[in-house]
Amino acid sequence: MSSEPHSTTRTTVPHSTTTSRATAIPRPAPRSLLFVPGLRTDWLPKARAAGADAVVLDLEDAVPAPDKPLARARVAEALAEAAAEPAGGMALFVRVNPLEDWTAAEELRAVVRPGLAGVVLPKVHTAADVRLADRLIGWCEHAHGLPAGATALVPLLESARALHDAYDIAAAAPRVAHVGALTAPGGDVERAVGYRWSPEGTETLALRSRVLLDVRAAGAPGPVTGLWTDITDLRGLRAFAEQNRALGYEGMMAVHPTHVPVINEVFAPTPQELDRCARLVAAVESAQRDGVGALTFEGRMVDEAMAETARAVLARHGHG
């Protein structure tokens, strides 16, 4: 944080007790993360009806400054209601304001509580921003009796420095998840990089690819990307989502409920794909029992590497 209150005493913020990716809590990869203004928690049933895997309740850009206290109170109420519901439903994330002063730290204390899946942190520039947020979130978890590391941290890479340092940011804390390059027309990233946005996304393809590789190398789970801001162009959304899925992203952020079904469909395997994965695994394992390492399967050479990929798909989608 850039400004701290002066004091002769200082409360020590404990470091997160999660020290490595190996000890990090497993986090399901959401296909769709739908933004909902923090003032409009009454829209959550619409998000649920649309099939959103997760919602990002927004306390930052979607809320005018005078209304932020009211939005914070409504978000806290929504989290309390979510905590009382059975596990396995729509996950709730909160986009807080940038950690630039103690007001933002107080906001973290208000939202890191039972019912919260993760904090979406905007305006991240360096790994130091992530480490600070990690420590503050760990403090809040301790205060609420939550397991250390239970709260995911989703850093938004909205500056050229952050995009350049994507690996360091993704590796800065075990709770970091769902990081990716968010490219959209006219937003922070376009201003920072200087590209001219097109629906085809050719001008940001290399950027999205490089950030994805950095995130994978850092071991951060469930990388997501976005955004598609044209509400009515579902054909363009599908093409953009398919491009991101082909790159290796596992989900997308969304700005409208009508986008959720398209995104979910693109980022989920079809029944036919799942069936093929199961048959491929069975064929490879049968061949291995006969002492054969590689075989022809439906016209292609396959071996244990392909079987392991197929097992991962099956496990992620509940068929393992």
Buried (B, 14 or more C-beta within 10 A) or exposed (E): BEEEEEEEEEEEBEBBEBEEBEEBBEBBBBBBBBBBBBBBBEBBEBBBEBBBBBBBBBBBEBBEEEBBEEBBEBBBEBBEEBBEEEEEEBBBBBBBBBBEBEEBBEBBBBBBBEBBBBBBBBBBBBBEBBBBBBBBBBBBBBEBEBEBBBBBBBBBBBBBEBBBBBBBBBBBBBBBBBBBBBBBBEBBBBEBBEBEBEBEBEBBBEBBBBBBBBBBEBBBBBBBBBBBBBEEBBEBBBBBBBBBBEBBBBBBBBBBBEBBBBBBBBBBBEEEEBEBBBEBBEBBEEBBEEEEEBBEBEEEEBBBEBBEBBBEBBEBEEBE
